[in-house]
Amino acid sequence: MNSQLPAFTQAVFAVVKGIQKGQTMTYKEVAMAAGQPSAYRAVGNILNTNYNPDIPCHRVVRSDGTAGGYNRGVDQKIAILTSEKALKFSSNR
């Protein structure tokens, strides 16, 4: 992990890096796991800056199960999650 990143950003990336193929977490679950339960909007902003393929930010979805945002486009996120047979995910927007 890049030690120049803020501690919360590093924590978010570490949590998301651990999400296995076929699994998802919500932005809120990531925020809780990273130690700041109310920072779920910040999680979305942090993940929007991620272009590291080792950090599968496409596996983080909204609490209602819909895809949420993705810096490579929502259609791409839905396609990847569908191909991974992700659980707890709805392809509805």
CORWO-V103553 format. One record per residue. N is the residue number from 1. PSI is psi in whole degrees, 0 to 359 (999 if undefined). D_CENTER is the distance of its C-alpha to the mean C-alpha in Angstrom with 2 decimals. Layout:
BEGIN
[[N	PSI	D_CENTER] [N	PSI	D_CENTER]]
END
This chain:
BEGIN
[[1	147	16.41] [2	112	17.99] [3	351	20.17] [4	350	20.73] [5	151	17.30] [6	153	17.38] [7	318	16.98] [8	321	14.08] [9	316	12.12] [10	319	13.24] [11	317	12.29] [12	311	8.61] [13	321	8.67] [14	317	10.87] [15	311	8.94] [16	324	5.91] [17	334	9.00] [18	356	10.54] [19	120	8.65] [20	156	11.53] [21	134	12.28] [22	352	12.95] [23	158	10.78] [24	162	7.81] [25	154	6.86] [26	162	7.10] [27	321	6.35] [28	318	9.86] [29	321	9.66] [30	316	7.42] [31	317	10.04] [32	314	12.76] [33	332	12.06] [34	0	12.04] [35	7	15.30] [36	81	15.03] [37	330	14.66] [38	4	15.50] [39	34	13.16] [40	330	10.30] [41	322	11.28] [42	324	11.30] [43	314	7.68] [44	317	7.24] [45	319	10.17] [46	313	9.21] [47	333	6.26] [48	340	8.99] [49	356	11.25] [50	126	9.72] [51	14	12.03] [52	117	12.30] [53	345	12.19] [54	349	12.10] [55	99	8.50] [56	71	6.75] [57	343	3.69] [58	345	5.41] [59	8	4.98] [60	124	2.89] [61	171	6.27] [62	161	9.10] [63	333	11.60] [64	3	14.08] [65	353	12.25] [66	166	12.15] [67	315	9.66] [68	192	9.21] [69	168	9.23] [70	132	8.71] [71	354	10.97] [72	8	12.80] [73	139	13.55] [74	322	12.52] [75	320	15.20] [76	318	13.83] [77	313	10.40] [78	318	12.68] [79	317	14.98] [80	313	12.72] [81	321	11.45] [82	316	15.15] [83	331	16.45] [84	358	14.48] [85	47	15.93] [86	138	12.76] [87	164	13.88] [88	45	13.09] [89	135	12.32] [90	133	14.80] [91	358	15.45] [92	150	17.21] [93	999	16.12]]
END
